[in-house]
């Protein structure tokens, strides 16, 4: 069951980056993660060391309430 939610989370991260036309470097900066992790995300892999804090950084930056994004696509 969680695989579906993880896939949606990854898809949403990719969508936000592309929608706002941010570079991978900028998105990594927003989330506080490495560019390598952004590459993993964009390749559909959930990085082992992706933290809740990194995801919350993204939510805060884009003004998204976590409950509004978990488990559903934003596009």
Buried (B, 14 or more C-beta within 10 A) or exposed (E): EEEEEEEBBBBBBBEBBEEEEBEBEEBBBBBEBBEEBBEBBBEEEBBEEBEEEBBEBBBEBBEBEEEEBBEEEEE
